[in-house]
Amino acid sequence: MPTDLTAAATGLTVDLIWQPVDDPSLAGYNIYRQPANSTAAPTRLNATPIDVPGYHDAIPAPPAAAYTYTVTSVDTKGNESGPCITAVRITKP
């Protein structure tokens, strides 16, 4: 499972970074975004697992929107780990 997920918001973008998983069966990572305090299911942002421990998200967000991001690792068999979670508030410039 990825650890130490951090998010930095600048304008309408969010940069995510996390500690990589050290496992030879790692296929990559999935990134999810969900409006804060929402009961809707999170939206997966990548079509296939990404292979680096970072992600740049450009968000069409209203002023002062808040989101929760979740990152999971995926192994070569398609098994997904538990989530690493962080929240971020977006402020329009």
Backbone as a printed PyTorch tensor [residue, N CA C, xyz], in Angstrom:
tensor([[[  0.8370,  -1.1670,   0.0000],
         [  0.0000,   0.0000,   0.0000],
         [  0.8910,   1.2420,   0.0000]],

        [[  0.5570,   2.2470,  -0.8130],
         [  1.3220,   3.4930,  -0.7880],
         [  1.1750,   4.1690,   0.5760]],

        [[  2.1700,   4.9600,   0.9450],
         [  2.1180,   5.6860,   2.2180],
         [  2.5140,   7.1370,   2.0030]],

        [[  2.2680,   7.9580,   3.0110],
         [  2.6960,   9.3630,   3.0370],
         [  2.1930,  10.1630,   1.8410]],

        [[  0.9280,  10.0020,   1.4950],
         [  0.3320,  10.7610,   0.3970],
         [  0.2050,  12.2250,   0.8050]],

        [[  0.7480,  13.1080,  -0.0300],
         [  0.6070,  14.5420,   0.2000],
         [  0.0570,  15.1930,  -1.0580]],

        [[ -0.6530,  16.2940,  -0.8570],
         [ -1.2600,  17.0210,  -1.9660],
         [ -0.9310,  18.4950,  -1.8130]],

        [[ -0.5500,  19.1200,  -2.9080],
         [ -0.2710,  20.5540,  -2.9310],
         [ -1.1450,  21.1850,  -4.0000]],

        [[ -2.0150,  22.1040,  -3.5780],
         [ -2.9200,  22.7680,  -4.5180],
         [ -2.3570,  24.1190,  -4.9120]],

        [[ -2.3880,  24.3930,  -6.2190],
         [ -1.9880,  25.6850,  -6.7670],
         [ -3.0250,  26.0600,  -7.8020]],

        [[ -3.8020,  27.0990,  -7.5170],
         [ -4.8710,  27.4560,  -8.4490],
         [ -5.8280,  26.3030,  -8.5980]],

        [[ -6.0260,  25.8440,  -9.8170],
         [ -6.9460,  24.7360, -10.0720],
         [ -6.2400,  23.4210, -10.3470]],

        [[ -5.0250,  23.2820,  -9.8560],
         [ -4.3130,  22.0180, -10.0210],
         [ -3.8980,  21.4800,  -8.6660]],

        [[ -3.7630,  20.1680,  -8.6070],
         [ -3.2870,  19.4980,  -7.4020],
         [ -2.1850,  18.5400,  -7.8160]],

        [[ -1.0650,  18.6200,  -7.1380],
         [  0.0280,  17.6820,  -7.3530],
         [  0.0670,  16.7290,  -6.1740]],

        [[  0.0040,  15.4450,  -6.4770],
         [  0.0410,  14.3910,  -5.4690],
         [  1.3790,  13.6780,  -5.5360]],

        [[  1.9380,  13.3690,  -4.3750],
         [  3.1270,  12.5140,  -4.3110],
         [  2.9550,  11.5700,  -3.1250]],

        [[  3.5940,  10.4110,  -3.2070],
         [  3.5170,   9.4300,  -2.1420],
         [  4.7660,   8.5800,  -2.1580]],

        [[  4.9530,   7.8500,  -1.0590],
         [  6.0820,   6.9230,  -0.9780],
         [  5.7630,   5.7080,  -1.8520]],

        [[  6.6590,   5.3310,  -2.7330],
         [  6.3820,   4.1930,  -3.6190],
         [  6.3620,   2.8710,  -2.8640]],

        [[  5.7020,   1.9180,  -3.4560],
         [  5.6530,   0.5550,  -2.9420],
         [  6.8640,  -0.1890,  -3.4930]],

        [[  7.5940,  -0.8520,  -2.6200],
         [  8.7710,  -1.6230,  -3.0290],
         [  8.3750,  -3.0940,  -3.0880]],

        [[  7.8420,  -3.5000,  -4.2270],
         [  7.3590,  -4.8650,  -4.4020],
         [  7.5560,  -5.2500,  -5.8720]],

        [[  8.2320,  -6.3520,  -6.1440],
         [  8.4860,  -6.7320,  -7.5360],
         [  7.2080,  -7.0290,  -8.3310]],

        [[  6.0900,  -7.2780,  -7.6570],
         [  4.8450,  -7.5640,  -8.3780],
         [  3.9950,  -6.3120,  -8.5900]],

        [[  4.5390,  -5.1280,  -8.2830],
         [  3.7980,  -3.8790,  -8.4690],
         [  3.5820,  -3.5960,  -9.9560]],

        [[  2.3190,  -3.3660, -10.3290],
         [  1.9970,  -2.9770, -11.7120],
         [  1.8450,  -1.4660, -11.8150]],

        [[  1.4660,  -0.8110, -10.7120],
         [  1.3020,   0.6360, -10.7230],
         [  0.3360,   1.0980,  -9.6490]],

        [[ -0.2130,   2.2990,  -9.8680],
         [ -1.0660,   2.9440,  -8.8710],
         [ -2.3570,   3.4410,  -9.5120]],

        [[ -3.4330,   3.4230,  -8.7300],
         [ -4.6870,   4.0390,  -9.1230],
         [ -4.9190,   5.2630,  -8.2470]],

        [[ -5.4500,   6.3240,  -8.8540],
         [ -5.7200,   7.5740,  -8.1490],
         [ -7.2140,   7.8510,  -8.2420]],

        [[ -7.8030,   8.1840,  -7.0910],
         [ -9.2310,   8.4730,  -7.0050],
         [ -9.4330,   9.8590,  -6.4100]],

        [[-10.4990,  10.5420,  -6.8690],
         [-10.8700,  11.8590,  -6.3330],
         [-12.3500,  11.8240,  -5.9720]],

        [[-12.6640,  12.4630,  -4.8510],
         [-14.0400,  12.5330,  -4.3910],
         [-14.2590,  13.8840,  -3.7140]],

        [[-15.3780,  14.5650,  -4.0240],
         [-15.6610,  15.7980,  -3.2850],
         [-15.7260,  15.4880,  -1.7880]],

        [[-15.1330,  16.3520,  -0.9840],
         [-15.1250,  16.1430,   0.4690],
         [-16.5560,  16.0690,   0.9790]],

        [[-16.7760,  15.2330,   1.9500],
         [-18.0790,  15.0370,   2.5920],
         [-19.1440,  14.5050,   1.6370]],

        [[-18.7470,  13.9170,   0.5330],
         [-19.6880,  13.3390,  -0.4260],
         [-19.9040,  11.8700,  -0.0950]],

        [[-21.1040,  11.3950,  -0.3530],
         [-21.3860,   9.9770,  -0.1760],
         [-21.2730,   9.2280,  -1.5030]],

        [[-21.0270,   9.9620,  -2.5940],
         [-20.8500,   9.3270,  -3.9080],
         [-19.5380,   8.5490,  -3.9290]],

        [[-19.4790,   7.5640,  -4.7930],
         [-18.2500,   6.7840,  -4.9470],
         [-17.1550,   7.6680,  -5.5400]],

        [[-15.9090,   7.4810,  -5.1170],
         [-14.8060,   8.2440,  -5.7000],
         [-14.6660,   7.9350,  -7.1940]],

        [[-14.1690,   8.9170,  -7.9390],
         [-13.9290,   8.7670,  -9.3730],
         [-12.4720,   8.3900,  -9.5960]],

        [[-12.2370,   7.2980, -10.3310],
         [-10.8560,   6.9320, -10.6680],
         [-10.3860,   7.8570, -11.7760]],

        [[ -9.1960,   8.4490, -11.6000],
         [ -8.6810,   9.4520, -12.5240],
         [ -7.8090,   8.8770, -13.6300]],

        [[ -7.3260,   7.6690, -13.4860],
         [ -6.4510,   7.0610, -14.4980],
         [ -7.1160,   5.8260, -15.0950]],

        [[ -6.9370,   5.6450, -16.4100],
         [ -7.5480,   4.4970, -17.0950],
         [ -6.8010,   3.1960, -16.7990]],

        [[ -5.4900,   3.2960, -16.7130],
         [ -4.6510,   2.1350, -16.3910],
         [ -3.7110,   2.5520, -15.2700]],

        [[ -3.2020,   1.5960, -14.4960],
         [ -2.3040,   1.9580, -13.4050],
         [ -1.1010,   2.7730, -13.9020]],

        [[ -0.7780,   3.8370, -13.1640],
         [  0.3910,   4.6440, -13.5180],
         [  1.6080,   4.0630, -12.8180]],

        [[  2.7810,   4.2890, -13.3900],
         [  3.9810,   3.6190, -12.8730],
         [  4.9170,   4.5170, -12.0780]],

        [[  4.4780,   5.7180, -11.7370],
         [  5.3110,   6.6290, -10.9480],
         [  4.5550,   7.0490,  -9.6880]],

        [[  5.2690,   7.4000,  -8.6080],
         [  4.6100,   7.7830,  -7.3600],
         [  4.2520,   9.2730,  -7.3110]],

        [[  3.5390,   9.7300,  -8.3310],
         [  3.0950,  11.1210,  -8.3700],
         [  2.0470,  11.3010,  -9.4470]],

        [[  1.2080,  12.3370,  -9.2820],
         [  0.1320,  12.5830, -10.2390],
         [ -0.2110,  14.0620, -10.2300]],

        [[ -0.4710,  14.6170, -11.4030],
         [ -0.8650,  16.0230, -11.5670],
         [ -2.3270,  16.0370, -11.9910]],

        [[ -3.1810,  16.6800, -11.1960],
         [ -4.6130,  16.7200, -11.4770],
         [ -5.0410,  18.1580, -11.7430]],

        [[ -5.5600,  18.4260, -12.9370],
         [ -6.1380,  19.7280, -13.2740],
         [ -7.6450,  19.5960, -13.0720]],

        [[ -8.2040,  20.4010, -12.1800],
         [ -9.5750,  20.2180, -11.7270],
         [-10.4810,  21.3510, -12.1890]],

        [[-11.6220,  21.0340, -12.7890],
         [-12.6190,  22.0700, -13.0550],
         [-13.4340,  22.2860, -11.7810]],

        [[-12.9050,  23.0610, -10.8520],
         [-13.5050,  23.1670,  -9.5210],
         [-14.1210,  24.5350,  -9.2610]],

        [[-15.1870,  24.5620,  -8.4690],
         [-15.7180,  25.8450,  -8.0300],
         [-14.7880,  26.4440,  -6.9650]],

        [[-14.9450,  27.7430,  -6.6660],
         [-14.0950,  28.3550,  -5.6400],
         [-14.2070,  27.6070,  -4.3080]],

        [[-13.1080,  27.4550,  -3.6420],
         [-13.0250,  26.8440,  -2.3140],
         [-13.5740,  25.4180,  -2.2710]],

        [[-13.4100,  24.6800,  -3.3430],
         [-13.8360,  23.2790,  -3.3530],
         [-12.8620,  22.4550,  -2.5210]],

        [[-13.3630,  21.3890,  -1.9380],
         [-12.5180,  20.4960,  -1.1550],
         [-12.6770,  19.0790,  -1.6940]],

        [[-11.5640,  18.3700,  -1.8040],
         [-11.5730,  17.0120,  -2.3410],
         [-10.7820,  16.0900,  -1.4350]],

        [[-11.1300,  14.8240,  -1.4970],
         [-10.3580,  13.7700,  -0.8720],
         [ -9.7350,  12.9470,  -1.9950]],

        [[ -8.4380,  12.7150,  -1.9060],
         [ -7.7310,  11.8850,  -2.8810],
         [ -7.3440,  10.5760,  -2.2080]],

        [[ -7.4110,   9.5160,  -2.9880],
         [ -7.0370,   8.1880,  -2.5230],
         [ -6.1020,   7.5760,  -3.5540]],

        [[ -5.0250,   6.9670,  -3.0890],
         [ -4.0990,   6.2510,  -3.9760],
         [ -4.0060,   4.8140,  -3.4840]],

        [[ -4.0890,   3.8810,  -4.4220],
         [ -3.9070,   2.4680,  -4.1210],
         [ -2.8190,   1.9100,  -5.0300]],

        [[ -2.2140,   0.8260,  -4.6170],
         [ -1.2670,   0.1390,  -5.5010],
         [ -1.9770,  -1.0750,  -6.0950]],

        [[ -1.5130,  -1.4730,  -7.2760],
         [ -2.0970,  -2.5990,  -7.9930],
         [ -0.9610,  -3.5440,  -8.3700]],

        [[ -1.1630,  -4.8470,  -8.1060],
         [ -0.1200,  -5.7970,  -8.4840],
         [ -0.3750,  -6.3380,  -9.8900]],

        [[  0.5350,  -7.1650, -10.3620],
         [  0.4660,  -7.6700, -11.7350],
         [ -0.7330,  -8.5910, -11.9720]],

        [[ -1.3790,  -9.0660, -10.9080],
         [ -2.5880,  -9.8880, -11.0400],
         [ -3.8590,  -9.0460, -10.9610]],

        [[ -3.7050,  -7.7330, -10.7710],
         [ -4.8650,  -6.8470, -10.7050],
         [ -5.4200,  -6.6350,  -9.3140]],

        [[ -4.7510,  -7.1820,  -8.2990],
         [ -5.2000,  -6.9750,  -6.9220],
         [ -4.8730,  -5.5560,  -6.4800]],

        [[ -5.8300,  -4.9010,  -5.8340],
         [ -5.6510,  -3.5140,  -5.3990],
         [ -5.4670,  -3.4710,  -3.8840]],

        [[ -4.5200,  -2.6480,  -3.4370],
         [ -4.2200,  -2.5240,  -2.0140],
         [ -5.2690,  -1.6850,  -1.3020]],

        [[ -5.0970,  -1.5650,  -0.0120],
         [ -5.8870,  -0.6250,   0.7520],
         [ -5.4950,   0.7910,   0.3600]],

        [[ -6.3020,   1.7820,   0.7450],
         [ -6.0560,   3.1520,   0.3090],
         [ -5.1110,   3.9390,   1.2150]],

        [[ -4.4350,   4.8790,   0.5890],
         [ -3.7090,   5.9310,   1.2860],
         [ -4.5080,   7.1970,   0.9500]],

        [[ -4.9260,   7.9610,   1.9570],
         [ -5.8910,   9.0490,   1.7520],
         [ -5.3500,  10.3810,   2.2520]],

        [[ -5.6800,  11.4540,   1.5130],
         [ -5.4190,  12.8120,   1.9610],
         [ -6.5140,  13.7350,   1.4290]],

        [[ -6.7040,  14.8610,   2.0750],
         [ -7.7110,  15.8390,   1.6430],
         [ -7.0130,  17.1370,   1.2550]],

        [[ -7.6450,  17.8940,   0.3560],
         [ -7.0700,  19.1550,  -0.0970],
         [ -8.2010,  20.1250,  -0.4250]],

        [[ -7.9790,  21.4080,  -0.1860],
         [ -8.9280,  22.4520,  -0.5550],
         [ -8.3650,  23.2260,  -1.7270]],

        [[ -9.2080,  23.4440,  -2.7440],
         [ -8.8140,  24.1700,  -3.9550],
         [ -9.3520,  25.5930,  -3.8600]],

        [[ -8.5140,  26.5700,  -4.1270],
         [ -8.9410,  27.9650,  -4.1420],
         [ -8.6260,  28.5420,  -5.5040]],

        [[ -9.6590,  29.0520,  -6.1820],
         [ -9.4230,  29.6560,  -7.5020],
         [ -8.5790,  30.9070,  -7.3580]],

        [[ -7.6690,  31.1180,  -8.3230],
         [ -6.8330,  32.3210,  -8.2670],
         [ -7.6570,  33.5740,  -8.5490]]])
